[in-house]
Amino acid sequence: MKVKEGFIVKKVIDDYVVVPVGDNFMDFSSIINLNETGAFLWQCMENDITEDELVNLLSKEYEVDASEVKDDVADFIESLKNAKLLSE
């Protein structure tokens, strides 16, 4: 899975915002705010990646056990699906 093309993440002060670009420029329904962890996951998902790979990368980045972040990663992916930000 990977994030759709036509969306980028911009840092605004201490937050991150998913912003539509190109043909999606007027699609404001897909604008979402991300925290630092979400921005990290988004960056990882710019290339095709599995949920398990995301869990492993996140656990290494924040030096926590993979079991501690598994549900968070699943919730993040679900949020992106609901916002229609994942490519098919």
NORHUBEL-V315600 format. One record per residue. N is the residue number from 1. SS is DSSP state (alpha for helix, beta for strand, coil for the rest). PSI is psi as a letter, one per 30 degrees, with the letter a starting at -180 (NA if undefined). OMEGA is omega in degrees with one decimal (999 if undefined). Layout:
# NORHUBEL-V315600
n=(N:N)
ss=(SS:SS)
psi=(PSI:PSI)
omega=(OMEGA:OMEGA)
This chain:
# NORHUBEL-V315600
n=(1:2:3:4:5:6:7:8:9:10:11:12:13:14:15:16:17:18:19:20:21:22:23:24:25:26:27:28:29:30:31:32:33:34:35:36:37:38:39:40:41:42:43:44:45:46:47:48:49:50:51:52:53:54:55:56:57:58:59:60:61:62:63:64:65:66:67:68:69:70:71:72:73:74:75:76:77:78:79:80:81:82:83:84:85:86:87:88)
ss=(coil:coil:beta:coil:coil:coil:beta:beta:beta:beta:beta:beta:coil:coil:beta:beta:beta:beta:beta:beta:coil:alpha:alpha:alpha:coil:coil:coil:alpha:alpha:alpha:coil:coil:beta:beta:coil:alpha:alpha:alpha:alpha:alpha:alpha:alpha:alpha:alpha:coil:coil:coil:coil:coil:coil:alpha:alpha:alpha:alpha:alpha:alpha:alpha:alpha:alpha:alpha:alpha:coil:coil:coil:coil:alpha:alpha:alpha:alpha:alpha:alpha:alpha:alpha:alpha:alpha:alpha:alpha:alpha:alpha:alpha:alpha:alpha:coil:coil:coil:beta:coil:coil)
psi=(l:l:l:k:l:g:k:l:k:k:k:j:c:g:l:k:k:k:k:k:l:b:f:g:e:g:i:f:f:g:k:l:k:k:a:e:e:e:e:e:e:e:e:e:g:f:l:k:l:l:e:e:e:e:e:e:e:e:e:e:e:g:h:l:k:e:f:f:f:e:e:e:e:e:e:e:e:e:e:e:e:e:g:h:g:k:l:NA)
omega=(176.8:179.7:-179.7:170.9:179.0:176.7:177.5:176.1:177.4:175.9:178.0:-174.0:-178.7:-178.8:177.3:-177.6:173.3:-174.0:176.1:177.0:177.5:-178.4:-178.8:-172.0:-177.5:-179.2:-178.2:-179.8:-178.1:178.1:177.1:175.3:177.8:169.3:-178.2:179.3:177.9:178.1:176.9:180.0:178.4:179.9:178.1:-175.7:175.3:172.0:-178.3:-175.5:177.9:177.4:178.8:176.9:177.3:178.8:-179.3:179.3:-179.5:-179.9:177.4:-178.1:-175.9:176.2:175.8:178.3:-179.1:179.9:-179.6:-176.5:-176.3:-179.6:179.1:178.4:178.6:178.5:178.9:178.7:178.6:178.0:178.1:176.1:-179.1:178.0:179.8:-178.6:177.2:177.4:-177.8:999)
